[in-house]
Amino acid sequence: MSTLTLTPNIDGADDFYADLLATHDGLSNADSGALNARLVLILANHIGERKILTEALKAAALK
């Protein structure tokens, strides 16, 4: 089984962040939230491991 990676691990992270912001450009708050929800579900499906997804939910909920 895999473990959740919380250290930087994205090739071209700055470029990805710029692409993410550009994807949201011009969207209303509601449309931006819906895009985020779709993206989360697409990436969760790609990951596929329920244990990893549960770890990610817990990590994201930390304040």
CHARMM internal coordinates of N, CA and C (Angstrom, degrees):
IC EDIT
DIST 1 N 1 CA 1.4514
DIST 1 CA 1 C 1.5137
ANGL 1 N 1 CA 1 C 111.01
DIST 1 C 2 N 1.2694
ANGL 1 CA 1 C 2 N 115.63
DIHE 1 N 1 CA 1 C 2 N 147.86
DIST 2 N 2 CA 1.4551
ANGL 1 C 2 N 2 CA 121.92
DIHE 1 CA 1 C 2 N 2 CA 177.98
DIST 2 CA 2 C 1.5144
ANGL 2 N 2 CA 2 C 110.40
DIHE 1 C 2 N 2 CA 2 C -85.36
DIST 2 C 3 N 1.3197
ANGL 2 CA 2 C 3 N 114.59
DIHE 2 N 2 CA 2 C 3 N 167.19
DIST 3 N 3 CA 1.4581
ANGL 2 C 3 N 3 CA 120.58
DIHE 2 CA 2 C 3 N 3 CA 171.88
DIST 3 CA 3 C 1.5222
ANGL 3 N 3 CA 3 C 108.01
DIHE 2 C 3 N 3 CA 3 C -121.84
DIST 3 C 4 N 1.2939
ANGL 3 CA 3 C 4 N 115.36
DIHE 3 N 3 CA 3 C 4 N 157.45
DIST 4 N 4 CA 1.4531
ANGL 3 C 4 N 4 CA 121.09
DIHE 3 CA 3 C 4 N 4 CA -178.49
DIST 4 CA 4 C 1.5249
ANGL 4 N 4 CA 4 C 109.98
DIHE 3 C 4 N 4 CA 4 C -69.02
DIST 4 C 5 N 1.3115
ANGL 4 CA 4 C 5 N 117.01
DIHE 4 N 4 CA 4 C 5 N 131.07
DIST 5 N 5 CA 1.4644
ANGL 4 C 5 N 5 CA 122.86
DIHE 4 CA 4 C 5 N 5 CA 177.27
DIST 5 CA 5 C 1.5252
ANGL 5 N 5 CA 5 C 108.77
DIHE 4 C 5 N 5 CA 5 C -93.26
DIST 5 C 6 N 1.3203
ANGL 5 CA 5 C 6 N 116.13
DIHE 5 N 5 CA 5 C 6 N 118.18
DIST 6 N 6 CA 1.4689
ANGL 5 C 6 N 6 CA 120.84
DIHE 5 CA 5 C 6 N 6 CA 179.81
DIST 6 CA 6 C 1.5247
ANGL 6 N 6 CA 6 C 112.76
DIHE 5 C 6 N 6 CA 6 C -111.61
DIST 6 C 7 N 1.3254
ANGL 6 CA 6 C 7 N 116.40
DIHE 6 N 6 CA 6 C 7 N -1.29
DIST 7 N 7 CA 1.4596
ANGL 6 C 7 N 7 CA 120.19
DIHE 6 CA 6 C 7 N 7 CA 176.05
DIST 7 CA 7 C 1.5332
ANGL 7 N 7 CA 7 C 108.44
DIHE 6 C 7 N 7 CA 7 C -91.50
DIST 7 C 8 N 1.3444
ANGL 7 CA 7 C 8 N 117.45
DIHE 7 N 7 CA 7 C 8 N 157.08
DIST 8 N 8 CA 1.4675
ANGL 7 C 8 N 8 CA 119.62
DIHE 7 CA 7 C 8 N 8 CA -179.36
DIST 8 CA 8 C 1.5339
ANGL 8 N 8 CA 8 C 111.31
DIHE 7 C 8 N 8 CA 8 C -51.99
DIST 8 C 9 N 1.3400
ANGL 8 CA 8 C 9 N 115.32
DIHE 8 N 8 CA 8 C 9 N 130.39
DIST 9 N 9 CA 1.4605
ANGL 8 C 9 N 9 CA 119.58
DIHE 8 CA 8 C 9 N 9 CA -174.23
DIST 9 CA 9 C 1.5310
ANGL 9 N 9 CA 9 C 112.56
DIHE 8 C 9 N 9 CA 9 C -150.34
DIST 9 C 10 N 1.3182
ANGL 9 CA 9 C 10 N 117.91
DIHE 9 N 9 CA 9 C 10 N 20.21
DIST 10 N 10 CA 1.4643
ANGL 9 C 10 N 10 CA 121.22
DIHE 9 CA 9 C 10 N 10 CA -177.50
DIST 10 CA 10 C 1.5186
ANGL 10 N 10 CA 10 C 109.17
DIHE 9 C 10 N 10 CA 10 C -107.52
DIST 10 C 11 N 1.3246
ANGL 10 CA 10 C 11 N 116.88
DIHE 10 N 10 CA 10 C 11 N 121.44
DIST 11 N 11 CA 1.4614
ANGL 10 C 11 N 11 CA 120.46
DIHE 10 CA 10 C 11 N 11 CA 173.96
DIST 11 CA 11 C 1.5254
ANGL 11 N 11 CA 11 C 108.35
DIHE 10 C 11 N 11 CA 11 C -63.83
DIST 11 C 12 N 1.3060
ANGL 11 CA 11 C 12 N 117.30
DIHE 11 N 11 CA 11 C 12 N 129.79
DIST 12 N 12 CA 1.4624
ANGL 11 C 12 N 12 CA 120.65
DIHE 11 CA 11 C 12 N 12 CA 179.75
DIST 12 CA 12 C 1.5151
ANGL 12 N 12 CA 12 C 111.78
DIHE 11 C 12 N 12 CA 12 C 62.50
DIST 12 C 13 N 1.3270
ANGL 12 CA 12 C 13 N 116.56
DIHE 12 N 12 CA 12 C 13 N 46.79
DIST 13 N 13 CA 1.4702
ANGL 12 C 13 N 13 CA 121.85
DIHE 12 CA 12 C 13 N 13 CA -175.49
DIST 13 CA 13 C 1.5249
ANGL 13 N 13 CA 13 C 112.41
DIHE 12 C 13 N 13 CA 13 C -55.09
DIST 13 C 14 N 1.3203
ANGL 13 CA 13 C 14 N 117.90
DIHE 13 N 13 CA 13 C 14 N -42.42
DIST 14 N 14 CA 1.4682
ANGL 13 C 14 N 14 CA 120.42
DIHE 13 CA 13 C 14 N 14 CA -179.52
DIST 14 CA 14 C 1.5293
ANGL 14 N 14 CA 14 C 110.98
DIHE 13 C 14 N 14 CA 14 C -64.67
DIST 14 C 15 N 1.3202
ANGL 14 CA 14 C 15 N 116.53
DIHE 14 N 14 CA 14 C 15 N -39.67
DIST 15 N 15 CA 1.4672
ANGL 14 C 15 N 15 CA 120.57
DIHE 14 CA 14 C 15 N 15 CA 177.82
DIST 15 CA 15 C 1.5258
ANGL 15 N 15 CA 15 C 110.68
DIHE 14 C 15 N 15 CA 15 C -66.04
DIST 15 C 16 N 1.3416
ANGL 15 CA 15 C 16 N 116.71
DIHE 15 N 15 CA 15 C 16 N -40.81
DIST 16 N 16 CA 1.4628
ANGL 15 C 16 N 16 CA 119.53
DIHE 15 CA 15 C 16 N 16 CA 177.70
DIST 16 CA 16 C 1.5228
ANGL 16 N 16 CA 16 C 110.58
DIHE 15 C 16 N 16 CA 16 C -62.38
DIST 16 C 17 N 1.3306
ANGL 16 CA 16 C 17 N 116.71
DIHE 16 N 16 CA 16 C 17 N -43.57
DIST 17 N 17 CA 1.4661
ANGL 16 C 17 N 17 CA 120.24
DIHE 16 CA 16 C 17 N 17 CA 179.80
DIST 17 CA 17 C 1.5293
ANGL 17 N 17 CA 17 C 110.20
DIHE 16 C 17 N 17 CA 17 C -61.20
DIST 17 C 18 N 1.3187
ANGL 17 CA 17 C 18 N 117.09
DIHE 17 N 17 CA 17 C 18 N -42.26
DIST 18 N 18 CA 1.4678
ANGL 17 C 18 N 18 CA 120.94
DIHE 17 CA 17 C 18 N 18 CA 177.71
DIST 18 CA 18 C 1.5306
ANGL 18 N 18 CA 18 C 110.78
DIHE 17 C 18 N 18 CA 18 C -62.43
DIST 18 C 19 N 1.3252
ANGL 18 CA 18 C 19 N 116.85
DIHE 18 N 18 CA 18 C 19 N -41.43
DIST 19 N 19 CA 1.4683
ANGL 18 C 19 N 19 CA 120.80
DIHE 18 CA 18 C 19 N 19 CA 176.97
DIST 19 CA 19 C 1.5265
ANGL 19 N 19 CA 19 C 111.18
DIHE 18 C 19 N 19 CA 19 C -63.40
DIST 19 C 20 N 1.3162
ANGL 19 CA 19 C 20 N 116.60
DIHE 19 N 19 CA 19 C 20 N -40.99
DIST 20 N 20 CA 1.4640
ANGL 19 C 20 N 20 CA 121.24
DIHE 19 CA 19 C 20 N 20 CA 178.61
DIST 20 CA 20 C 1.5192
ANGL 20 N 20 CA 20 C 110.74
DIHE 19 C 20 N 20 CA 20 C -61.83
DIST 20 C 21 N 1.3154
ANGL 20 CA 20 C 21 N 116.62
DIHE 20 N 20 CA 20 C 21 N -46.53
DIST 21 N 21 CA 1.4676
ANGL 20 C 21 N 21 CA 120.28
DIHE 20 CA 20 C 21 N 21 CA 178.13
DIST 21 CA 21 C 1.5254
ANGL 21 N 21 CA 21 C 111.02
DIHE 20 C 21 N 21 CA 21 C -62.82
DIST 21 C 22 N 1.3237
ANGL 21 CA 21 C 22 N 116.61
DIHE 21 N 21 CA 21 C 22 N -41.75
DIST 22 N 22 CA 1.4680
ANGL 21 C 22 N 22 CA 120.43
DIHE 21 CA 21 C 22 N 22 CA -179.87
DIST 22 CA 22 C 1.5271
ANGL 22 N 22 CA 22 C 111.06
DIHE 21 C 22 N 22 CA 22 C -63.96
DIST 22 C 23 N 1.3165
ANGL 22 CA 22 C 23 N 117.21
DIHE 22 N 22 CA 22 C 23 N -34.76
DIST 23 N 23 CA 1.4650
ANGL 22 C 23 N 23 CA 121.16
DIHE 22 CA 22 C 23 N 23 CA 178.91
DIST 23 CA 23 C 1.5239
ANGL 23 N 23 CA 23 C 110.64
DIHE 22 C 23 N 23 CA 23 C -64.61
DIST 23 C 24 N 1.3192
ANGL 23 CA 23 C 24 N 117.06
DIHE 23 N 23 CA 23 C 24 N -30.92
DIST 24 N 24 CA 1.4670
ANGL 23 C 24 N 24 CA 122.21
DIHE 23 CA 23 C 24 N 24 CA -179.79
DIST 24 CA 24 C 1.5307
ANGL 24 N 24 CA 24 C 112.96
DIHE 23 C 24 N 24 CA 24 C -87.53
DIST 24 C 25 N 1.3100
ANGL 24 CA 24 C 25 N 115.99
DIHE 24 N 24 CA 24 C 25 N -12.76
DIST 25 N 25 CA 1.4727
ANGL 24 C 25 N 25 CA 119.99
DIHE 24 CA 24 C 25 N 25 CA -174.96
DIST 25 CA 25 C 1.5283
ANGL 25 N 25 CA 25 C 111.17
DIHE 24 C 25 N 25 CA 25 C -57.59
DIST 25 C 26 N 1.3192
ANGL 25 CA 25 C 26 N 116.04
DIHE 25 N 25 CA 25 C 26 N 127.56
DIST 26 N 26 CA 1.4551
ANGL 25 C 26 N 26 CA 121.93
DIHE 25 CA 25 C 26 N 26 CA 176.21
DIST 26 CA 26 C 1.5219
ANGL 26 N 26 CA 26 C 114.59
DIHE 25 C 26 N 26 CA 26 C 84.73
DIST 26 C 27 N 1.3254
ANGL 26 CA 26 C 27 N 117.76
DIHE 26 N 26 CA 26 C 27 N -2.98
DIST 27 N 27 CA 1.4598
ANGL 26 C 27 N 27 CA 119.98
DIHE 26 CA 26 C 27 N 27 CA 179.89
DIST 27 CA 27 C 1.5295
ANGL 27 N 27 CA 27 C 110.84
DIHE 26 C 27 N 27 CA 27 C -84.15
DIST 27 C 28 N 1.3021
ANGL 27 CA 27 C 28 N 115.92
DIHE 27 N 27 CA 27 C 28 N 148.93
DIST 28 N 28 CA 1.4684
ANGL 27 C 28 N 28 CA 120.07
DIHE 27 CA 27 C 28 N 28 CA 171.89
DIST 28 CA 28 C 1.5233
ANGL 28 N 28 CA 28 C 108.17
DIHE 27 C 28 N 28 CA 28 C -69.81
DIST 28 C 29 N 1.3404
ANGL 28 CA 28 C 29 N 116.75
DIHE 28 N 28 CA 28 C 29 N 167.20
DIST 29 N 29 CA 1.4613
ANGL 28 C 29 N 29 CA 120.03
DIHE 28 CA 28 C 29 N 29 CA 177.04
DIST 29 CA 29 C 1.5262
ANGL 29 N 29 CA 29 C 110.89
DIHE 28 C 29 N 29 CA 29 C -58.59
DIST 29 C 30 N 1.3167
ANGL 29 CA 29 C 30 N 116.90
DIHE 29 N 29 CA 29 C 30 N -41.23
DIST 30 N 30 CA 1.4686
ANGL 29 C 30 N 30 CA 120.68
DIHE 29 CA 29 C 30 N 30 CA -179.64
DIST 30 CA 30 C 1.5294
ANGL 30 N 30 CA 30 C 110.98
DIHE 29 C 30 N 30 CA 30 C -64.69
DIST 30 C 31 N 1.3276
ANGL 30 CA 30 C 31 N 117.01
DIHE 30 N 30 CA 30 C 31 N -44.86
DIST 31 N 31 CA 1.4627
ANGL 30 C 31 N 31 CA 120.63
DIHE 30 CA 30 C 31 N 31 CA 179.69
DIST 31 CA 31 C 1.5285
ANGL 31 N 31 CA 31 C 111.41
DIHE 30 C 31 N 31 CA 31 C -67.30
DIST 31 C 32 N 1.3217
ANGL 31 CA 31 C 32 N 116.53
DIHE 31 N 31 CA 31 C 32 N -36.29
DIST 32 N 32 CA 1.4544
ANGL 31 C 32 N 32 CA 121.12
DIHE 31 CA 31 C 32 N 32 CA 177.39
DIST 32 CA 32 C 1.5247
ANGL 32 N 32 CA 32 C 110.24
DIHE 31 C 32 N 32 CA 32 C -65.50
DIST 32 C 33 N 1.3223
ANGL 32 CA 32 C 33 N 117.02
DIHE 32 N 32 CA 32 C 33 N -42.77
DIST 33 N 33 CA 1.4591
ANGL 32 C 33 N 33 CA 120.60
DIHE 32 CA 32 C 33 N 33 CA 176.87
DIST 33 CA 33 C 1.5168
ANGL 33 N 33 CA 33 C 112.31
DIHE 32 C 33 N 33 CA 33 C -63.29
DIST 33 C 34 N 1.3305
ANGL 33 CA 33 C 34 N 116.55
DIHE 33 N 33 CA 33 C 34 N -39.80
DIST 34 N 34 CA 1.4613
ANGL 33 C 34 N 34 CA 120.91
DIHE 33 CA 33 C 34 N 34 CA 178.32
DIST 34 CA 34 C 1.5297
ANGL 34 N 34 CA 34 C 110.72
DIHE 33 C 34 N 34 CA 34 C -66.06
DIST 34 C 35 N 1.3266
ANGL 34 CA 34 C 35 N 117.25
DIHE 34 N 34 CA 34 C 35 N -39.45
DIST 35 N 35 CA 1.4620
ANGL 34 C 35 N 35 CA 121.00
DIHE 34 CA 34 C 35 N 35 CA 176.52
DIST 35 CA 35 C 1.5248
ANGL 35 N 35 CA 35 C 109.75
DIHE 34 C 35 N 35 CA 35 C -61.45
DIST 35 C 36 N 1.3392
ANGL 35 CA 35 C 36 N 116.89
DIHE 35 N 35 CA 35 C 36 N -45.46
DIST 36 N 36 CA 1.4641
ANGL 35 C 36 N 36 CA 120.60
DIHE 35 CA 35 C 36 N 36 CA 178.52
DIST 36 CA 36 C 1.5187
ANGL 36 N 36 CA 36 C 111.09
DIHE 35 C 36 N 36 CA 36 C -59.65
DIST 36 C 37 N 1.3283
ANGL 36 CA 36 C 37 N 117.28
DIHE 36 N 36 CA 36 C 37 N -42.92
DIST 37 N 37 CA 1.4635
ANGL 36 C 37 N 37 CA 120.57
DIHE 36 CA 36 C 37 N 37 CA 179.77
DIST 37 CA 37 C 1.5272
ANGL 37 N 37 CA 37 C 110.99
DIHE 36 C 37 N 37 CA 37 C -62.70
DIST 37 C 38 N 1.3286
ANGL 37 CA 37 C 38 N 117.10
DIHE 37 N 37 CA 37 C 38 N -43.33
DIST 38 N 38 CA 1.4642
ANGL 37 C 38 N 38 CA 119.98
DIHE 37 CA 37 C 38 N 38 CA 178.06
DIST 38 CA 38 C 1.5236
ANGL 38 N 38 CA 38 C 111.05
DIHE 37 C 38 N 38 CA 38 C -63.34
DIST 38 C 39 N 1.3261
ANGL 38 CA 38 C 39 N 116.61
DIHE 38 N 38 CA 38 C 39 N -42.00
DIST 39 N 39 CA 1.4594
ANGL 38 C 39 N 39 CA 120.81
DIHE 38 CA 38 C 39 N 39 CA 179.78
DIST 39 CA 39 C 1.5245
ANGL 39 N 39 CA 39 C 110.82
DIHE 38 C 39 N 39 CA 39 C -63.07
DIST 39 C 40 N 1.3275
ANGL 39 CA 39 C 40 N 117.32
DIHE 39 N 39 CA 39 C 40 N -43.51
DIST 40 N 40 CA 1.4627
ANGL 39 C 40 N 40 CA 120.89
DIHE 39 CA 39 C 40 N 40 CA 178.02
DIST 40 CA 40 C 1.5239
ANGL 40 N 40 CA 40 C 110.51
DIHE 39 C 40 N 40 CA 40 C -59.16
DIST 40 C 41 N 1.3219
ANGL 40 CA 40 C 41 N 117.03
DIHE 40 N 40 CA 40 C 41 N -45.74
DIST 41 N 41 CA 1.4600
ANGL 40 C 41 N 41 CA 119.96
DIHE 40 CA 40 C 41 N 41 CA -178.52
DIST 41 CA 41 C 1.5260
ANGL 41 N 41 CA 41 C 112.28
DIHE 40 C 41 N 41 CA 41 C -67.16
DIST 41 C 42 N 1.3296
ANGL 41 CA 41 C 42 N 117.25
DIHE 41 N 41 CA 41 C 42 N -38.11
DIST 42 N 42 CA 1.4672
ANGL 41 C 42 N 42 CA 120.86
DIHE 41 CA 41 C 42 N 42 CA 176.96
DIST 42 CA 42 C 1.5261
ANGL 42 N 42 CA 42 C 110.40
DIHE 41 C 42 N 42 CA 42 C -63.20
DIST 42 C 43 N 1.3306
ANGL 42 CA 42 C 43 N 116.85
DIHE 42 N 42 CA 42 C 43 N -46.21
DIST 43 N 43 CA 1.4657
ANGL 42 C 43 N 43 CA 120.21
DIHE 42 CA 42 C 43 N 43 CA -179.46
DIST 43 CA 43 C 1.5258
ANGL 43 N 43 CA 43 C 111.72
DIHE 42 C 43 N 43 CA 43 C -69.68
DIST 43 C 44 N 1.3337
ANGL 43 CA 43 C 44 N 117.32
DIHE 43 N 43 CA 43 C 44 N -36.86
DIST 44 N 44 CA 1.4693
ANGL 43 C 44 N 44 CA 120.60
DIHE 43 CA 43 C 44 N 44 CA 176.69
DIST 44 CA 44 C 1.5226
ANGL 44 N 44 CA 44 C 109.97
DIHE 43 C 44 N 44 CA 44 C -62.47
DIST 44 C 45 N 1.3146
ANGL 44 CA 44 C 45 N 116.97
DIHE 44 N 44 CA 44 C 45 N -41.48
DIST 45 N 45 CA 1.4596
ANGL 44 C 45 N 45 CA 120.50
DIHE 44 CA 44 C 45 N 45 CA 177.68
DIST 45 CA 45 C 1.5216
ANGL 45 N 45 CA 45 C 110.71
DIHE 44 C 45 N 45 CA 45 C -63.25
DIST 45 C 46 N 1.3126
ANGL 45 CA 45 C 46 N 116.93
DIHE 45 N 45 CA 45 C 46 N -39.41
DIST 46 N 46 CA 1.4672
ANGL 45 C 46 N 46 CA 121.12
DIHE 45 CA 45 C 46 N 46 CA 179.08
DIST 46 CA 46 C 1.5364
ANGL 46 N 46 CA 46 C 110.28
DIHE 45 C 46 N 46 CA 46 C -64.46
DIST 46 C 47 N 1.3263
ANGL 46 CA 46 C 47 N 116.93
DIHE 46 N 46 CA 46 C 47 N -43.54
DIST 47 N 47 CA 1.4704
ANGL 46 C 47 N 47 CA 121.13
DIHE 46 CA 46 C 47 N 47 CA 179.29
DIST 47 CA 47 C 1.5277
ANGL 47 N 47 CA 47 C 109.39
DIHE 46 C 47 N 47 CA 47 C -64.66
DIST 47 C 48 N 1.3168
ANGL 47 CA 47 C 48 N 115.61
DIHE 47 N 47 CA 47 C 48 N -52.10
DIST 48 N 48 CA 1.4528
ANGL 47 C 48 N 48 CA 121.27
DIHE 47 CA 47 C 48 N 48 CA 171.89
DIST 48 CA 48 C 1.5198
ANGL 48 N 48 CA 48 C 117.88
DIHE 47 C 48 N 48 CA 48 C 75.53
DIST 48 C 49 N 1.3113
ANGL 48 CA 48 C 49 N 119.08
DIHE 48 N 48 CA 48 C 49 N -22.17
DIST 49 N 49 CA 1.4599
ANGL 48 C 49 N 49 CA 121.60
DIHE 48 CA 48 C 49 N 49 CA -177.60
DIST 49 CA 49 C 1.5205
ANGL 49 N 49 CA 49 C 109.93
DIHE 48 C 49 N 49 CA 49 C -87.00
DIST 49 C 50 N 1.3237
ANGL 49 CA 49 C 50 N 115.81
DIHE 49 N 49 CA 49 C 50 N 114.41
DIST 50 N 50 CA 1.4626
ANGL 49 C 50 N 50 CA 121.06
DIHE 49 CA 49 C 50 N 50 CA -176.04
DIST 50 CA 50 C 1.5302
ANGL 50 N 50 CA 50 C 112.04
DIHE 49 C 50 N 50 CA 50 C -58.18
DIST 50 C 51 N 1.3358
ANGL 50 CA 50 C 51 N 117.69
DIHE 50 N 50 CA 50 C 51 N -39.17
DIST 51 N 51 CA 1.4718
ANGL 50 C 51 N 51 CA 121.36
DIHE 50 CA 50 C 51 N 51 CA 179.69
DIST 51 CA 51 C 1.5324
ANGL 51 N 51 CA 51 C 110.19
DIHE 50 C 51 N 51 CA 51 C -60.12
DIST 51 C 52 N 1.3073
ANGL 51 CA 51 C 52 N 116.99
DIHE 51 N 51 CA 51 C 52 N -44.50
DIST 52 N 52 CA 1.4686
ANGL 51 C 52 N 52 CA 121.55
DIHE 51 CA 51 C 52 N 52 CA -179.78
DIST 52 CA 52 C 1.5238
ANGL 52 N 52 CA 52 C 109.66
DIHE 51 C 52 N 52 CA 52 C -65.86
DIST 52 C 53 N 1.3199
ANGL 52 CA 52 C 53 N 116.94
DIHE 52 N 52 CA 52 C 53 N -41.77
DIST 53 N 53 CA 1.4682
ANGL 52 C 53 N 53 CA 120.34
DIHE 52 CA 52 C 53 N 53 CA -179.81
DIST 53 CA 53 C 1.5269
ANGL 53 N 53 CA 53 C 111.02
DIHE 52 C 53 N 53 CA 53 C -64.37
DIST 53 C 54 N 1.3374
ANGL 53 CA 53 C 54 N 117.53
DIHE 53 N 53 CA 53 C 54 N -38.51
DIST 54 N 54 CA 1.4611
ANGL 53 C 54 N 54 CA 120.81
DIHE 53 CA 53 C 54 N 54 CA 177.02
DIST 54 CA 54 C 1.5227
ANGL 54 N 54 CA 54 C 110.64
DIHE 53 C 54 N 54 CA 54 C -65.14
DIST 54 C 55 N 1.3297
ANGL 54 CA 54 C 55 N 117.26
DIHE 54 N 54 CA 54 C 55 N -41.94
DIST 55 N 55 CA 1.4630
ANGL 54 C 55 N 55 CA 121.16
DIHE 54 CA 54 C 55 N 55 CA 176.28
DIST 55 CA 55 C 1.5276
ANGL 55 N 55 CA 55 C 110.74
DIHE 54 C 55 N 55 CA 55 C -60.98
DIST 55 C 56 N 1.3222
ANGL 55 CA 55 C 56 N 116.70
DIHE 55 N 55 CA 55 C 56 N -41.02
DIST 56 N 56 CA 1.4647
ANGL 55 C 56 N 56 CA 120.72
DIHE 55 CA 55 C 56 N 56 CA -179.94
DIST 56 CA 56 C 1.5208
ANGL 56 N 56 CA 56 C 111.05
DIHE 55 C 56 N 56 CA 56 C -65.30
DIST 56 C 57 N 1.3335
ANGL 56 CA 56 C 57 N 117.61
DIHE 56 N 56 CA 56 C 57 N -40.62
DIST 57 N 57 CA 1.4693
ANGL 56 C 57 N 57 CA 120.47
DIHE 56 CA 56 C 57 N 57 CA 177.14
DIST 57 CA 57 C 1.5306
ANGL 57 N 57 CA 57 C 110.55
DIHE 56 C 57 N 57 CA 57 C -60.92
DIST 57 C 58 N 1.3146
ANGL 57 CA 57 C 58 N 116.28
DIHE 57 N 57 CA 57 C 58 N -43.83
DIST 58 N 58 CA 1.4720
ANGL 57 C 58 N 58 CA 120.18
DIHE 57 CA 57 C 58 N 58 CA 179.64
DIST 58 CA 58 C 1.5242
ANGL 58 N 58 CA 58 C 110.91
DIHE 57 C 58 N 58 CA 58 C -64.62
DIST 58 C 59 N 1.3290
ANGL 58 CA 58 C 59 N 116.99
DIHE 58 N 58 CA 58 C 59 N -42.78
DIST 59 N 59 CA 1.4682
ANGL 58 C 59 N 59 CA 120.86
DIHE 58 CA 58 C 59 N 59 CA 179.91
DIST 59 CA 59 C 1.5245
ANGL 59 N 59 CA 59 C 111.28
DIHE 58 C 59 N 59 CA 59 C -64.23
DIST 59 C 60 N 1.3208
ANGL 59 CA 59 C 60 N 116.34
DIHE 59 N 59 CA 59 C 60 N -40.19
DIST 60 N 60 CA 1.4628
ANGL 59 C 60 N 60 CA 120.38
DIHE 59 CA 59 C 60 N 60 CA -179.01
DIST 60 CA 60 C 1.5195
ANGL 60 N 60 CA 60 C 111.74
DIHE 59 C 60 N 60 CA 60 C -70.16
DIST 60 C 61 N 1.3352
ANGL 60 CA 60 C 61 N 117.18
DIHE 60 N 60 CA 60 C 61 N -27.58
DIST 61 N 61 CA 1.4586
ANGL 60 C 61 N 61 CA 120.84
DIHE 60 CA 60 C 61 N 61 CA -177.84
DIST 61 CA 61 C 1.5292
ANGL 61 N 61 CA 61 C 112.70
DIHE 60 C 61 N 61 CA 61 C -79.37
DIST 61 C 62 N 1.3412
ANGL 61 CA 61 C 62 N 117.85
DIHE 61 N 61 CA 61 C 62 N -14.27
DIST 62 N 62 CA 1.4672
ANGL 61 C 62 N 62 CA 120.91
DIHE 61 CA 61 C 62 N 62 CA 178.50
DIST 62 CA 62 C 1.5090
ANGL 62 N 62 CA 62 C 109.78
DIHE 61 C 62 N 62 CA 62 C -65.54
DIST 62 C 63 N 1.2954
ANGL 62 CA 62 C 63 N 115.54
DIHE 62 N 62 CA 62 C 63 N 138.57
DIST 63 N 63 CA 1.4725
ANGL 62 C 63 N 63 CA 120.12
DIHE 62 CA 62 C 63 N 63 CA 179.10
DIST 63 CA 63 C 1.4931
ANGL 63 N 63 CA 63 C 111.55
DIHE 62 C 63 N 63 CA 63 C -113.56
END
COOR INIT
IC SEED 1 N 1 CA 1 C
IC BUILD
